[in-house]
């Protein structure tokens, strides 16, 4: 997974989370309105406590809905609002049962499960367990105070809440391990200095590309010119920044299906997947132009040379002979005076037999 794909996945997850929060907010708003109407129809007078709770719940649900529509909502506020509202409703139902001296109804016991589910989903595990424990003890206390305690019901409720907590912790453990594995795999495929694919990962990606039916495009081996002089004259820290600057330029030039990696030292590999001769030359022209602007970033002037190859220049689509050919052309470019590229001859088609899609003509 590339850096761009990694970021895109995170953005998609955030958009999906916003949509879920918005849908739940609408549902909560409708549920509070329904609760108010049901109480009013059954009792005639809703009362200040239920009336205040339903009104507050509708306002809070509306506020959460508006926050979910923002580009970057405060999910900490949303989490606290949702669990706080659920906890307040639990407190109200328990208070009403205690004042009336009646047994808790199944719906009121179920609300404790709803609070637990919300807490486990939205709060840190320790805080969620603490809130669940307080809610369960409150249920037990109300049941004992009203003389309506049912040991079996309380036991089943306690086991249910415990099972929910254990299931949530196990699920969180799996999610954490999966995320950790993905991050480690991503880091293992990256060059630590530039953030580009390292050589091993680049080789794997290029091998996969070569096995793709009708693979085509230009494969370039690039080398920063006079890089040793940059290190000797300006120091290795400047040399590192020069490599990072080059990597940033390469990343900006990548299109769909393209690939850039650090091949070793000051060498880079660039795959322009499916590119024709004209577009490949345009990309390398942009690369050279961007590198010449390196003094604006506080670096010495940078130039780059490269050798390009096409898939069909090898007798079989194999990476090693292609890279060896690219390496020879790279050294031809160096010998020609640097800051230039050597391209395949026109008779070496990159996309099969169509001559108009030949990679590029030979020459610097």
Short mmCIF file of the C-alpha atoms (twelve columns), coordinates in Angstrom:
data_MODEL
# 
_entry.id   MODEL 
# 
loop_
_atom_site.group_PDB 
_atom_site.id 
_atom_site.type_symbol 
_atom_site.label_atom_id 
_atom_site.label_alt_id 
_atom_site.label_comp_id 
_atom_site.label_asym_id 
_atom_site.label_seq_id 
_atom_site.Cartn_x 
_atom_site.Cartn_y 
_atom_site.Cartn_z 
_atom_site.pdbx_PDB_model_num 
ATOM 1   C CA . UNK A 1   0.000   0.000   0.000   1 
ATOM 2   C CA . UNK A 2   1.442   3.377   -1.018  1 
ATOM 3   C CA . UNK A 3   1.459   6.497   1.143   1 
ATOM 4   C CA . UNK A 4   -1.292  7.980   -1.023  1 
ATOM 5   C CA . UNK A 5   -3.410  4.818   -0.722  1 
ATOM 6   C CA . UNK A 6   -2.808  4.759   3.021   1 
ATOM 7   C CA . UNK A 7   -4.000  8.352   3.387   1 
ATOM 8   C CA . UNK A 8   -6.940  7.733   1.043   1 
ATOM 9   C CA . UNK A 9   -8.060  4.770   3.175   1 
ATOM 10  C CA . UNK A 10  -7.906  6.892   6.323   1 
ATOM 11  C CA . UNK A 11  -9.968  9.632   4.665   1 
ATOM 12  C CA . UNK A 12  -12.560 7.087   3.542   1 
ATOM 13  C CA . UNK A 13  -12.800 5.729   7.105   1 
ATOM 14  C CA . UNK A 14  -13.334 9.252   8.429   1 
ATOM 15  C CA . UNK A 15  -16.079 9.978   5.884   1 
ATOM 16  C CA . UNK A 16  -17.779 6.675   6.728   1 
ATOM 17  C CA . UNK A 17  -17.600 7.460   10.437  1 
ATOM 18  C CA . UNK A 18  -19.168 10.883  9.845   1 
ATOM 19  C CA . UNK A 19  -22.029 9.263   7.962   1 
ATOM 20  C CA . UNK A 20  -22.661 6.746   10.745  1 
ATOM 21  C CA . UNK A 21  -22.692 9.504   13.371  1 
ATOM 22  C CA . UNK A 22  -25.105 11.559  11.249  1 
ATOM 23  C CA . UNK A 23  -27.453 8.584   10.803  1 
ATOM 24  C CA . UNK A 24  -27.406 7.798   14.534  1 
ATOM 25  C CA . UNK A 25  -28.056 11.462  15.345  1 
ATOM 26  C CA . UNK A 26  -31.137 11.497  13.115  1 
ATOM 27  C CA . UNK A 27  -32.337 8.258   14.715  1 
ATOM 28  C CA . UNK A 28  -31.780 9.686   18.217  1 
ATOM 29  C CA . UNK A 29  -33.651 12.872  17.309  1 
ATOM 30  C CA . UNK A 30  -36.624 10.872  16.010  1 
ATOM 31  C CA . UNK A 31  -36.564 8.572   19.060  1 
ATOM 32  C CA . UNK A 32  -36.676 11.493  21.508  1 
ATOM 33  C CA . UNK A 33  -39.557 13.052  19.607  1 
ATOM 34  C CA . UNK A 34  -41.413 9.730   19.645  1 
ATOM 35  C CA . UNK A 35  -40.742 9.341   23.389  1 
ATOM 36  C CA . UNK A 36  -42.159 12.780  24.099  1 
ATOM 37  C CA . UNK A 37  -45.309 12.082  22.083  1 
ATOM 38  C CA . UNK A 38  -45.756 8.649   23.704  1 
ATOM 39  C CA . UNK A 39  -45.467 10.040  27.243  1 
ATOM 40  C CA . UNK A 40  -47.829 12.883  26.440  1 
ATOM 41  C CA . UNK A 41  -50.421 10.548  24.953  1 
ATOM 42  C CA . UNK A 42  -50.212 8.053   27.831  1 
ATOM 43  C CA . UNK A 43  -50.035 10.461  30.782  1 
ATOM 44  C CA . UNK A 44  -51.477 13.680  29.418  1 
ATOM 45  C CA . UNK A 45  -48.784 15.661  31.226  1 
ATOM 46  C CA . UNK A 46  -45.202 14.814  30.392  1 
ATOM 47  C CA . UNK A 47  -43.757 16.387  33.525  1 
ATOM 48  C CA . UNK A 48  -40.707 18.560  33.929  1 
ATOM 49  C CA . UNK A 49  -38.229 15.702  34.265  1 
ATOM 50  C CA . UNK A 50  -39.193 13.726  31.155  1 
ATOM 51  C CA . UNK A 51  -39.982 16.919  29.272  1 
ATOM 52  C CA . UNK A 52  -36.569 18.350  30.086  1 
ATOM 53  C CA . UNK A 53  -34.823 15.114  29.160  1 
ATOM 54  C CA . UNK A 54  -36.562 14.750  25.803  1 
ATOM 55  C CA . UNK A 55  -36.011 18.423  24.958  1 
ATOM 56  C CA . UNK A 56  -32.353 18.225  25.996  1 
ATOM 57  C CA . UNK A 57  -31.939 14.984  24.069  1 
ATOM 58  C CA . UNK A 58  -33.382 16.533  20.904  1 
ATOM 59  C CA . UNK A 59  -31.120 19.569  21.206  1 
ATOM 60  C CA . UNK A 60  -28.053 17.429  21.861  1 
ATOM 61  C CA . UNK A 61  -28.901 15.099  18.959  1 
ATOM 62  C CA . UNK A 62  -29.285 18.102  16.668  1 
ATOM 63  C CA . UNK A 63  -25.932 19.498  17.823  1 
ATOM 64  C CA . UNK A 64  -24.191 16.160  17.180  1 
ATOM 65  C CA . UNK A 65  -25.830 15.990  13.739  1 
ATOM 66  C CA . UNK A 66  -24.482 19.434  12.870  1 
ATOM 67  C CA . UNK A 67  -21.020 18.481  14.134  1 
ATOM 68  C CA . UNK A 68  -21.005 15.311  11.990  1 
ATOM 69  C CA . UNK A 69  -21.617 17.463  8.908   1 
ATOM 70  C CA . UNK A 70  -18.469 19.499  9.574   1 
ATOM 71  C CA . UNK A 71  -15.272 18.677  7.680   1 
ATOM 72  C CA . UNK A 72  -13.403 17.812  10.885  1 
ATOM 73  C CA . UNK A 73  -15.865 17.265  13.742  1 
ATOM 74  C CA . UNK A 74  -14.738 16.877  17.349  1 
ATOM 75  C CA . UNK A 75  -15.313 13.166  17.929  1 
ATOM 76  C CA . UNK A 76  -14.297 13.533  21.558  1 
ATOM 77  C CA . UNK A 77  -17.240 15.877  22.080  1 
ATOM 78  C CA . UNK A 78  -19.534 13.540  20.147  1 
ATOM 79  C CA . UNK A 79  -18.464 10.519  22.209  1 
ATOM 80  C CA . UNK A 80  -18.977 12.304  25.504  1 
ATOM 81  C CA . UNK A 81  -22.340 13.704  24.363  1 
ATOM 82  C CA . UNK A 82  -23.712 10.322  23.295  1 
ATOM 83  C CA . UNK A 83  -22.621 8.423   26.395  1 
ATOM 84  C CA . UNK A 84  -23.653 11.306  28.661  1 
ATOM 85  C CA . UNK A 85  -27.152 11.343  27.156  1 
ATOM 86  C CA . UNK A 86  -27.509 7.574   27.543  1 
ATOM 87  C CA . UNK A 87  -26.259 7.756   31.159  1 
ATOM 88  C CA . UNK A 88  -28.709 10.577  31.933  1 
ATOM 89  C CA . UNK A 89  -31.656 8.533   30.603  1 
ATOM 90  C CA . UNK A 90  -30.554 5.568   32.732  1 
ATOM 91  C CA . UNK A 91  -30.392 7.791   35.808  1 
ATOM 92  C CA . UNK A 92  -33.869 9.198   35.114  1 
ATOM 93  C CA . UNK A 93  -35.489 5.781   34.666  1 
ATOM 94  C CA . UNK A 94  -33.841 4.447   37.828  1 
ATOM 95  C CA . UNK A 95  -34.903 7.544   39.785  1 
ATOM 96  C CA . UNK A 96  -38.498 7.174   38.618  1 
ATOM 97  C CA . UNK A 97  -38.552 3.488   39.588  1 
ATOM 98  C CA . UNK A 98  -37.110 4.279   43.031  1 
ATOM 99  C CA . UNK A 99  -39.631 7.073   43.657  1 
ATOM 100 C CA . UNK A 100 -42.548 4.888   42.586  1 
ATOM 101 C CA . UNK A 101 -41.249 1.876   44.545  1 
ATOM 102 C CA . UNK A 102 -41.830 -0.412  41.568  1 
ATOM 103 C CA . UNK A 103 -39.781 -3.101  39.894  1 
ATOM 104 C CA . UNK A 104 -37.629 -2.173  36.942  1 
ATOM 105 C CA . UNK A 105 -39.245 -2.919  33.604  1 
ATOM 106 C CA . UNK A 106 -37.496 -4.977  30.900  1 
ATOM 107 C CA . UNK A 107 -37.083 -1.844  28.767  1 
ATOM 108 C CA . UNK A 108 -35.369 -0.079  31.664  1 
ATOM 109 C CA . UNK A 109 -32.994 -2.989  32.166  1 
ATOM 110 C CA . UNK A 110 -32.340 -3.024  28.429  1 
ATOM 111 C CA . UNK A 111 -31.325 0.626   28.599  1 
ATOM 112 C CA . UNK A 112 -28.375 -0.413  30.773  1 
ATOM 113 C CA . UNK A 113 -27.265 -2.708  27.951  1 
ATOM 114 C CA . UNK A 114 -27.618 0.168   25.475  1 
ATOM 115 C CA . UNK A 115 -25.511 2.391   27.717  1 
ATOM 116 C CA . UNK A 116 -22.865 -0.336  27.965  1 
ATOM 117 C CA . UNK A 117 -22.789 -0.814  24.198  1 
ATOM 118 C CA . UNK A 118 -22.382 2.932   23.614  1 
ATOM 119 C CA . UNK A 119 -19.701 3.248   26.287  1 
ATOM 120 C CA . UNK A 120 -17.694 0.309   24.922  1 
ATOM 121 C CA . UNK A 121 -17.956 1.674   21.386  1 
ATOM 122 C CA . UNK A 122 -17.161 5.314   22.146  1 
ATOM 123 C CA . UNK A 123 -15.075 5.499   25.321  1 
ATOM 124 C CA . UNK A 124 -11.687 4.099   26.346  1 
ATOM 125 C CA . UNK A 125 -12.108 0.567   27.647  1 
ATOM 126 C CA . UNK A 126 -11.308 1.421   31.264  1 
ATOM 127 C CA . UNK A 127 -13.777 4.315   31.355  1 
ATOM 128 C CA . UNK A 128 -16.452 2.200   29.643  1 
ATOM 129 C CA . UNK A 129 -16.058 -0.628  32.181  1 
ATOM 130 C CA . UNK A 130 -16.204 1.849   35.069  1 
ATOM 131 C CA . UNK A 131 -19.395 3.452   33.719  1 
ATOM 132 C CA . UNK A 132 -20.957 0.034   33.126  1 
ATOM 133 C CA . UNK A 133 -20.082 -1.040  36.667  1 
ATOM 134 C CA . UNK A 134 -21.666 2.100   38.140  1 
ATOM 135 C CA . UNK A 135 -24.834 1.570   36.076  1 
ATOM 136 C CA . UNK A 136 -25.099 -2.089  37.161  1 
ATOM 137 C CA . UNK A 137 -24.601 -1.233  40.837  1 
ATOM 138 C CA . UNK A 138 -27.277 1.466   40.513  1 
ATOM 139 C CA . UNK A 139 -29.719 -1.116  39.093  1 
ATOM 140 C CA . UNK A 140 -28.942 -3.482  41.975  1 
ATOM 141 C CA . UNK A 141 -29.365 -0.671  44.525  1 
ATOM 142 C CA . UNK A 142 -32.753 0.415   43.122  1 
ATOM 143 C CA . UNK A 143 -33.930 -3.198  43.044  1 
ATOM 144 C CA . UNK A 144 -32.941 -3.707  46.700  1 
ATOM 145 C CA . UNK A 145 -34.385 -0.371  47.868  1 
ATOM 146 C CA . UNK A 146 -37.737 -1.039  46.229  1 
ATOM 147 C CA . UNK A 147 -37.827 -4.610  47.519  1 
ATOM 148 C CA . UNK A 148 -38.261 -5.936  44.010  1 
ATOM 149 C CA . UNK A 149 -34.841 -7.533  43.590  1 
ATOM 150 C CA . UNK A 150 -34.832 -10.611 41.377  1 
ATOM 151 C CA . UNK A 151 -31.527 -12.420 41.867  1 
ATOM 152 C CA . UNK A 152 -31.777 -14.348 38.597  1 
ATOM 153 C CA . UNK A 153 -32.554 -11.216 36.547  1 
ATOM 154 C CA . UNK A 154 -29.676 -9.301  38.132  1 
ATOM 155 C CA . UNK A 155 -27.327 -12.252 37.584  1 
ATOM 156 C CA . UNK A 156 -28.288 -12.573 33.914  1 
ATOM 157 C CA . UNK A 157 -27.900 -8.810  33.432  1 
ATOM 158 C CA . UNK A 158 -24.460 -8.889  35.067  1 
ATOM 159 C CA . UNK A 159 -23.297 -11.805 32.921  1 
ATOM 160 C CA . UNK A 160 -24.603 -10.067 29.790  1 
ATOM 161 C CA . UNK A 161 -22.734 -6.863  30.603  1 
ATOM 162 C CA . UNK A 162 -19.562 -8.821  31.403  1 
ATOM 163 C CA . UNK A 163 -19.818 -10.712 28.100  1 
ATOM 164 C CA . UNK A 164 -20.245 -7.438  26.211  1 
ATOM 165 C CA . UNK A 165 -17.142 -6.003  27.887  1 
ATOM 166 C CA . UNK A 166 -15.026 -9.086  27.193  1 
ATOM 167 C CA . UNK A 167 -16.234 -9.259  23.585  1 
ATOM 168 C CA . UNK A 168 -15.438 -5.594  23.076  1 
ATOM 169 C CA . UNK A 169 -11.924 -5.975  24.516  1 
ATOM 170 C CA . UNK A 170 -11.255 -9.022  22.321  1 
ATOM 171 C CA . UNK A 171 -12.509 -7.150  19.250  1 
ATOM 172 C CA . UNK A 172 -10.385 -4.124  20.117  1 
ATOM 173 C CA . UNK A 173 -7.359  -6.399  20.507  1 
ATOM 174 C CA . UNK A 174 -7.910  -7.866  17.038  1 
ATOM 175 C CA . UNK A 175 -8.347  -4.402  15.510  1 
ATOM 176 C CA . UNK A 176 -5.196  -3.104  17.219  1 
ATOM 177 C CA . UNK A 177 -3.148  -6.090  16.080  1 
ATOM 178 C CA . UNK A 178 -4.444  -5.781  12.522  1 
ATOM 179 C CA . UNK A 179 -3.643  -2.060  12.446  1 
ATOM 180 C CA . UNK A 180 -0.208  -2.734  13.942  1 
ATOM 181 C CA . UNK A 181 0.490   -5.406  11.324  1 
ATOM 182 C CA . UNK A 182 -0.564  -3.085  8.498   1 
ATOM 183 C CA . UNK A 183 1.637   -0.283  9.810   1 
ATOM 184 C CA . UNK A 184 4.621   -2.616  10.214  1 
ATOM 185 C CA . UNK A 185 4.127   -3.999  6.704   1 
ATOM 186 C CA . UNK A 186 3.910   -0.472  5.333   1 
ATOM 187 C CA . UNK A 187 7.048   0.604   7.206   1 
ATOM 188 C CA . UNK A 188 8.914   -2.529  6.069   1 
ATOM 189 C CA . UNK A 189 8.274   -1.566  2.441   1 
ATOM 190 C CA . UNK A 190 9.517   2.015   2.857   1 
ATOM 191 C CA . UNK A 191 12.877  3.663   2.666   1 
ATOM 192 C CA . UNK A 192 13.287  5.341   6.049   1 
ATOM 193 C CA . UNK A 193 14.886  8.512   4.660   1 
ATOM 194 C CA . UNK A 194 12.719  9.318   1.639   1 
ATOM 195 C CA . UNK A 195 9.471   7.475   2.362   1 
ATOM 196 C CA . UNK A 196 9.555   5.931   -1.107  1 
ATOM 197 C CA . UNK A 197 9.433   2.194   -1.696  1 
ATOM 198 C CA . UNK A 198 12.671  0.525   -0.696  1 
ATOM 199 C CA . UNK A 199 14.517  -1.670  -3.187  1 
ATOM 200 C CA . UNK A 200 12.969  -4.944  -2.049  1 
ATOM 201 C CA . UNK A 201 9.404   -3.605  -2.186  1 
ATOM 202 C CA . UNK A 202 10.048  -1.866  -5.518  1 
ATOM 203 C CA . UNK A 203 11.355  -5.116  -7.012  1 
ATOM 204 C CA . UNK A 204 8.221   -6.954  -5.876  1 
ATOM 205 C CA . UNK A 205 5.955   -4.281  -7.346  1 
ATOM 206 C CA . UNK A 206 7.866   -4.260  -10.629 1 
ATOM 207 C CA . UNK A 207 7.778   -8.058  -10.873 1 
ATOM 208 C CA . UNK A 208 4.011   -7.913  -10.405 1 
ATOM 209 C CA . UNK A 209 3.774   -5.244  -13.093 1 
ATOM 210 C CA . UNK A 210 5.782   -7.358  -15.534 1 
ATOM 211 C CA . UNK A 211 3.451   -10.321 -15.007 1 
ATOM 212 C CA . UNK A 212 0.431   -8.185  -15.894 1 
ATOM 213 C CA . UNK A 213 -0.886  -9.044  -19.378 1 
ATOM 214 C CA . UNK A 214 -0.005  -6.363  -21.958 1 
ATOM 215 C CA . UNK A 215 2.185   -4.516  -19.462 1 
ATOM 216 C CA . UNK A 216 3.588   -1.371  -21.013 1 
ATOM 217 C CA . UNK A 217 5.231   1.900   -20.202 1 
ATOM 218 C CA . UNK A 218 8.675   3.251   -19.436 1 
ATOM 219 C CA . UNK A 219 10.956  2.023   -16.669 1 
ATOM 220 C CA . UNK A 220 13.702  4.462   -15.685 1 
ATOM 221 C CA . UNK A 221 16.759  4.134   -13.484 1 
ATOM 222 C CA . UNK A 222 17.713  7.579   -12.169 1 
ATOM 223 C CA . UNK A 223 20.838  8.888   -10.463 1 
ATOM 224 C CA . UNK A 224 21.494  12.288  -8.920  1 
ATOM 225 C CA . UNK A 225 24.512  13.860  -10.590 1 
ATOM 226 C CA . UNK A 226 27.672  14.649  -8.592  1 
ATOM 227 C CA . UNK A 227 26.001  13.563  -5.355  1 
ATOM 228 C CA . UNK A 228 29.329  12.775  -3.696  1 
ATOM 229 C CA . UNK A 229 30.352  16.390  -4.189  1 
ATOM 230 C CA . UNK A 230 27.134  17.524  -2.501  1 
ATOM 231 C CA . UNK A 231 28.014  15.411  0.548   1 
ATOM 232 C CA . UNK A 232 31.650  16.488  0.548   1 
ATOM 233 C CA . UNK A 233 30.986  20.216  0.087   1 
ATOM 234 C CA . UNK A 234 27.753  20.712  2.031   1 
ATOM 235 C CA . UNK A 235 27.678  17.806  4.479   1 
ATOM 236 C CA . UNK A 236 25.680  14.607  4.734   1 
ATOM 237 C CA . UNK A 237 22.663  16.343  6.270   1 
ATOM 238 C CA . UNK A 238 22.355  18.428  3.101   1 
ATOM 239 C CA . UNK A 239 22.782  15.271  1.058   1 
ATOM 240 C CA . UNK A 240 19.932  13.662  2.979   1 
ATOM 241 C CA . UNK A 241 17.730  16.693  2.334   1 
ATOM 242 C CA . UNK A 242 18.625  16.520  -1.354  1 
ATOM 243 C CA . UNK A 243 17.436  12.902  -1.464  1 
ATOM 244 C CA . UNK A 244 14.226  13.840  0.334   1 
ATOM 245 C CA . UNK A 245 13.649  16.759  -2.030  1 
ATOM 246 C CA . UNK A 246 14.099  14.462  -5.031  1 
ATOM 247 C CA . UNK A 247 11.702  11.921  -3.523  1 
ATOM 248 C CA . UNK A 248 9.080   14.626  -2.980  1 
ATOM 249 C CA . UNK A 249 9.400   15.713  -6.609  1 
ATOM 250 C CA . UNK A 250 9.009   12.125  -7.817  1 
ATOM 251 C CA . UNK A 251 5.919   11.639  -5.659  1 
ATOM 252 C CA . UNK A 252 4.273   14.722  -7.146  1 
ATOM 253 C CA . UNK A 253 4.899   13.437  -10.668 1 
ATOM 254 C CA . UNK A 254 3.367   10.000  -10.105 1 
ATOM 255 C CA . UNK A 255 0.143   9.174   -11.908 1 
ATOM 256 C CA . UNK A 256 -2.272  6.247   -11.485 1 
ATOM 257 C CA . UNK A 257 -0.333  2.985   -11.660 1 
ATOM 258 C CA . UNK A 258 3.069   4.706   -11.528 1 
ATOM 259 C CA . UNK A 259 5.753   3.745   -9.032  1 
ATOM 260 C CA . UNK A 260 8.789   5.393   -7.484  1 
ATOM 261 C CA . UNK A 261 11.370  3.802   -5.225  1 
ATOM 262 C CA . UNK A 262 14.832  4.359   -3.847  1 
ATOM 263 C CA . UNK A 263 17.078  1.819   -5.565  1 
ATOM 264 C CA . UNK A 264 20.093  2.514   -3.376  1 
ATOM 265 C CA . UNK A 265 22.326  5.461   -2.475  1 
ATOM 266 C CA . UNK A 266 21.368  8.313   -4.785  1 
ATOM 267 C CA . UNK A 267 19.680  6.016   -7.310  1 
ATOM 268 C CA . UNK A 268 15.920  5.916   -7.840  1 
ATOM 269 C CA . UNK A 269 13.648  3.759   -9.959  1 
ATOM 270 C CA . UNK A 270 10.626  5.245   -11.695 1 
ATOM 271 C CA . UNK A 271 7.892   3.308   -13.471 1 
ATOM 272 C CA . UNK A 272 5.684   5.335   -15.809 1 
ATOM 273 C CA . UNK A 273 2.991   2.726   -16.280 1 
ATOM 274 C CA . UNK A 274 1.286   2.770   -19.671 1 
ATOM 275 C CA . UNK A 275 2.974   6.041   -20.685 1 
ATOM 276 C CA . UNK A 276 3.719   6.830   -24.315 1 
ATOM 277 C CA . UNK A 277 6.928   8.405   -25.597 1 
ATOM 278 C CA . UNK A 278 5.519   11.922  -25.428 1 
ATOM 279 C CA . UNK A 279 4.187   11.727  -21.855 1 
ATOM 280 C CA . UNK A 280 7.322   9.976   -20.583 1 
ATOM 281 C CA . UNK A 281 9.510   12.755  -21.932 1 
ATOM 282 C CA . UNK A 282 7.171   15.340  -20.401 1 
ATOM 283 C CA . UNK A 283 7.492   13.731  -16.968 1 
ATOM 284 C CA . UNK A 284 11.291  13.648  -17.082 1 
ATOM 285 C CA . UNK A 285 11.365  17.249  -18.303 1 
ATOM 286 C CA . UNK A 286 9.244   18.259  -15.293 1 
ATOM 287 C CA . UNK A 287 11.548  16.264  -13.023 1 
ATOM 288 C CA . UNK A 288 14.662  18.027  -14.297 1 
ATOM 289 C CA . UNK A 289 12.958  21.412  -14.087 1 
ATOM 290 C CA . UNK A 290 11.842  20.848  -10.485 1 
ATOM 291 C CA . UNK A 291 15.315  19.724  -9.437  1 
ATOM 292 C CA . UNK A 292 16.880  22.857  -10.917 1 
ATOM 293 C CA . UNK A 293 14.708  24.855  -8.508  1 
ATOM 294 C CA . UNK A 294 16.310  23.118  -5.512  1 
ATOM 295 C CA . UNK A 295 18.190  26.314  -4.418  1 
ATOM 296 C CA . UNK A 296 14.777  27.758  -3.494  1 
ATOM 297 C CA . UNK A 297 14.602  25.006  -0.853  1 
ATOM 298 C CA . UNK A 298 18.030  25.906  0.522   1 
ATOM 299 C CA . UNK A 299 19.837  23.183  -1.409  1 
ATOM 300 C CA . UNK A 300 22.612  23.280  -3.993  1 
ATOM 301 C CA . UNK A 301 21.534  23.015  -7.651  1 
ATOM 302 C CA . UNK A 302 20.550  19.428  -8.413  1 
ATOM 303 C CA . UNK A 303 20.550  17.593  -11.730 1 
ATOM 304 C CA . UNK A 304 19.663  14.014  -12.559 1 
ATOM 305 C CA . UNK A 305 20.464  11.501  -15.277 1 
ATOM 306 C CA . UNK A 306 18.569  8.407   -16.282 1 
ATOM 307 C CA . UNK A 307 18.342  5.370   -18.497 1 
ATOM 308 C CA . UNK A 308 14.979  4.160   -19.779 1 
ATOM 309 C CA . UNK A 309 13.859  0.730   -20.987 1 
ATOM 310 C CA . UNK A 310 10.720  -0.841  -22.450 1 
ATOM 311 C CA . UNK A 311 9.235   -4.201  -21.513 1 
ATOM 312 C CA . UNK A 312 9.700   -5.776  -24.904 1 
ATOM 313 C CA . UNK A 313 13.405  -5.013  -25.035 1 
ATOM 314 C CA . UNK A 314 13.970  -8.176  -22.992 1 
ATOM 315 C CA . UNK A 315 13.453  -11.567 -24.617 1 
ATOM 316 C CA . UNK A 316 11.163  -12.480 -21.729 1 
ATOM 317 C CA . UNK A 317 9.431   -10.016 -19.397 1 
ATOM 318 C CA . UNK A 318 11.958  -10.290 -16.559 1 
ATOM 319 C CA . UNK A 319 13.104  -7.519  -14.280 1 
ATOM 320 C CA . UNK A 320 16.826  -8.291  -14.046 1 
ATOM 321 C CA . UNK A 321 17.724  -7.900  -17.765 1 
ATOM 322 C CA . UNK A 322 15.586  -4.773  -17.998 1 
ATOM 323 C CA . UNK A 323 17.320  -3.163  -15.020 1 
ATOM 324 C CA . UNK A 324 20.742  -4.148  -16.370 1 
ATOM 325 C CA . UNK A 325 19.878  -2.461  -19.670 1 
ATOM 326 C CA . UNK A 326 18.577  0.621   -17.828 1 
ATOM 327 C CA . UNK A 327 21.802  0.695   -15.814 1 
ATOM 328 C CA . UNK A 328 23.936  0.638   -18.973 1 
ATOM 329 C CA . UNK A 329 21.932  3.506   -20.451 1 
ATOM 330 C CA . UNK A 330 22.246  5.421   -17.202 1 
ATOM 331 C CA . UNK A 331 26.018  5.243   -17.432 1 
ATOM 332 C CA . UNK A 332 25.809  6.314   -21.071 1 
ATOM 333 C CA . UNK A 333 23.880  9.367   -19.891 1 
ATOM 334 C CA . UNK A 334 26.569  10.066  -17.273 1 
ATOM 335 C CA . UNK A 335 29.272  9.749   -19.902 1 
ATOM 336 C CA . UNK A 336 27.344  12.092  -22.198 1 
ATOM 337 C CA . UNK A 337 27.744  14.927  -19.710 1 
ATOM 338 C CA . UNK A 338 25.077  14.289  -17.048 1 
ATOM 339 C CA . UNK A 339 21.661  15.983  -16.723 1 
ATOM 340 C CA . UNK A 340 20.311  13.897  -19.587 1 
ATOM 341 C CA . UNK A 341 18.375  10.725  -20.340 1 
ATOM 342 C CA . UNK A 342 19.058  7.858   -22.732 1 
ATOM 343 C CA . UNK A 343 15.901  6.413   -24.258 1 
ATOM 344 C CA . UNK A 344 15.197  3.157   -26.112 1 
ATOM 345 C CA . UNK A 345 15.270  3.177   -29.925 1 
ATOM 346 C CA . UNK A 346 11.958  3.621   -31.706 1 
ATOM 347 C CA . UNK A 347 11.899  0.007   -32.860 1 
ATOM 348 C CA . UNK A 348 11.565  -1.175  -29.243 1 
ATOM 349 C CA . UNK A 349 7.806   -0.893  -28.625 1 
ATOM 350 C CA . UNK A 350 6.640   -0.593  -25.038 1 
ATOM 351 C CA . UNK A 351 3.039   -1.584  -25.622 1 
ATOM 352 C CA . UNK A 352 3.339   -4.399  -28.109 1 
ATOM 353 C CA . UNK A 353 3.331   -4.049  -31.854 1 
ATOM 354 C CA . UNK A 354 1.830   -0.556  -32.159 1 
ATOM 355 C CA . UNK A 355 4.738   1.605   -33.421 1 
ATOM 356 C CA . UNK A 356 3.044   4.898   -32.505 1 
ATOM 357 C CA . UNK A 357 3.259   3.891   -28.843 1 
ATOM 358 C CA . UNK A 358 6.988   3.288   -28.806 1 
ATOM 359 C CA . UNK A 359 8.531   4.607   -25.636 1 
ATOM 360 C CA . UNK A 360 10.955  7.234   -26.864 1 
ATOM 361 C CA . UNK A 361 13.746  7.712   -29.363 1 
ATOM 362 C CA . UNK A 362 17.350  7.173   -28.429 1 
ATOM 363 C CA . UNK A 363 19.509  10.093  -27.506 1 
ATOM 364 C CA . UNK A 364 20.054  12.452  -24.586 1 
# 
